Amino acid sequence: MALTIIGKCNHLRRADFIALADHLGIARTYSERKVAGLLALRETFTEMIAASRLSGSLRAALAEILSERLDRLR
């Protein structure tokens, strides 16, 4: 079970997180910077997955999940 964000619990996009930040009174510029910072970590996350002790198939699956979810935040 997951908490909902602006009535959604799946397929969250950048606009959903920004709307949540607006609802919570967080400055839009701050929330935009934080999302951008998360997106900037894509390469770091990818390197961490590659260096992990997961099996090759699990590394590939995790890398695909990461890619899909970060793409939704663009």
Short mmCIF file of the C-alpha atoms (twelve columns), coordinates in Angstrom:
data_MODEL
# 
_entry.id   MODEL 
# 
loop_
_atom_site.group_PDB 
_atom_site.id 
_atom_site.type_symbol 
_atom_site.label_atom_id 
_atom_site.label_alt_id 
_atom_site.label_comp_id 
_atom_site.label_asym_id 
_atom_site.label_seq_id 
_atom_site.Cartn_x 
_atom_site.Cartn_y 
_atom_site.Cartn_z 
_atom_site.pdbx_PDB_model_num 
ATOM 1  C CA . MET A 1  0.000  0.000   0.000   1 
ATOM 2  C CA . ALA A 2  1.282  3.452   -0.897  1 
ATOM 3  C CA . LEU A 3  0.361  6.933   0.170   1 
ATOM 4  C CA . THR A 4  -1.323 8.948   -2.512  1 
ATOM 5  C CA . ILE A 5  0.038  12.190  -3.889  1 
ATOM 6  C CA . ILE A 6  -2.671 14.521  -5.168  1 
ATOM 7  C CA . GLY A 7  -4.984 11.504  -5.366  1 
ATOM 8  C CA . LYS A 8  -2.543 9.309   -7.309  1 
ATOM 9  C CA . CYS A 9  -0.387 6.430   -6.153  1 
ATOM 10 C CA . ASN A 10 0.942  5.218   -9.529  1 
ATOM 11 C CA . HIS A 11 2.589  6.763   -12.573 1 
ATOM 12 C CA . LEU A 12 3.496  9.982   -10.802 1 
ATOM 13 C CA . ARG A 13 4.939  12.706  -12.982 1 
ATOM 14 C CA . ARG A 14 6.871  15.906  -12.337 1 
ATOM 15 C CA . ALA A 15 3.652  17.946  -12.274 1 
ATOM 16 C CA . ASP A 16 2.253  15.717  -9.504  1 
ATOM 17 C CA . PHE A 17 5.244  16.385  -7.243  1 
ATOM 18 C CA . ILE A 18 5.198  20.088  -8.021  1 
ATOM 19 C CA . ALA A 19 1.459  20.198  -7.243  1 
ATOM 20 C CA . LEU A 20 2.117  18.448  -3.923  1 
ATOM 21 C CA . ALA A 21 4.855  20.955  -3.088  1 
ATOM 22 C CA . ASP A 22 2.498  23.823  -3.963  1 
ATOM 23 C CA . HIS A 23 -0.193 22.273  -1.754  1 
ATOM 24 C CA . LEU A 24 2.304  22.005  1.125   1 
ATOM 25 C CA . GLY A 25 3.425  25.601  0.688   1 
ATOM 26 C CA . ILE A 26 6.874  24.737  -0.636  1 
ATOM 27 C CA . ALA A 27 8.219  27.334  -3.053  1 
ATOM 28 C CA . ARG A 28 7.952  26.234  -6.670  1 
ATOM 29 C CA . THR A 29 11.543 27.236  -7.415  1 
ATOM 30 C CA . TYR A 30 12.770 25.038  -4.564  1 
ATOM 31 C CA . SER A 31 10.727 22.013  -5.626  1 
ATOM 32 C CA . GLU A 32 11.802 22.434  -9.262  1 
ATOM 33 C CA . ARG A 33 15.464 22.553  -8.168  1 
ATOM 34 C CA . LYS A 34 15.061 19.387  -6.110  1 
ATOM 35 C CA . VAL A 35 13.485 17.475  -8.998  1 
ATOM 36 C CA . ALA A 36 16.250 18.723  -11.318 1 
ATOM 37 C CA . GLY A 37 18.841 17.604  -8.772  1 
ATOM 38 C CA . LEU A 38 17.309 14.140  -8.653  1 
ATOM 39 C CA . LEU A 39 17.357 13.926  -12.448 1 
ATOM 40 C CA . ALA A 40 21.010 14.984  -12.450 1 
ATOM 41 C CA . LEU A 41 21.844 11.885  -10.401 1 
ATOM 42 C CA . ARG A 42 20.823 9.491   -13.203 1 
ATOM 43 C CA . GLU A 43 24.420 8.579   -14.049 1 
ATOM 44 C CA . THR A 44 25.299 8.058   -10.372 1 
ATOM 45 C CA . PHE A 45 22.290 5.765   -9.904  1 
ATOM 46 C CA . THR A 46 23.217 3.847   -13.054 1 
ATOM 47 C CA . GLU A 47 26.789 3.380   -11.830 1 
ATOM 48 C CA . MET A 48 25.545 2.174   -8.446  1 
ATOM 49 C CA . ILE A 49 23.307 -0.399  -10.126 1 
ATOM 50 C CA . ALA A 50 26.181 -1.586  -12.348 1 
ATOM 51 C CA . ALA A 51 28.470 -1.945  -9.309  1 
ATOM 52 C CA . SER A 52 25.879 -3.771  -7.223  1 
ATOM 53 C CA . ARG A 53 26.029 -7.455  -6.374  1 
ATOM 54 C CA . LEU A 54 22.684 -8.114  -8.008  1 
ATOM 55 C CA . SER A 55 22.502 -10.709 -10.759 1 
ATOM 56 C CA . GLY A 56 22.773 -9.407  -14.292 1 
ATOM 57 C CA . SER A 57 19.048 -9.825  -14.915 1 
ATOM 58 C CA . LEU A 58 18.131 -7.956  -11.738 1 
ATOM 59 C CA . ARG A 59 20.585 -5.157  -12.560 1 
ATOM 60 C CA . ALA A 60 19.008 -4.822  -16.000 1 
ATOM 61 C CA . ALA A 61 15.496 -4.806  -14.545 1 
ATOM 62 C CA . LEU A 62 16.411 -2.203  -11.918 1 
ATOM 63 C CA . ALA A 63 18.121 -0.019  -14.522 1 
ATOM 64 C CA . GLU A 64 14.970 -0.170  -16.663 1 
ATOM 65 C CA . ILE A 65 12.751 0.807   -13.714 1 
ATOM 66 C CA . LEU A 66 15.083 3.691   -12.876 1 
ATOM 67 C CA . SER A 67 15.063 4.920   -16.450 1 
ATOM 68 C CA . GLU A 68 11.267 4.764   -16.767 1 
ATOM 69 C CA . ARG A 69 10.663 6.589   -13.502 1 
ATOM 70 C CA . LEU A 70 13.230 9.315   -14.081 1 
ATOM 71 C CA . ASP A 71 11.844 9.847   -17.580 1 
ATOM 72 C CA . ARG A 72 8.432  10.510  -16.002 1 
ATOM 73 C CA . LEU A 73 9.987  13.305  -13.939 1 
ATOM 74 C CA . ARG A 74 11.251 15.231  -16.976 1 
# 
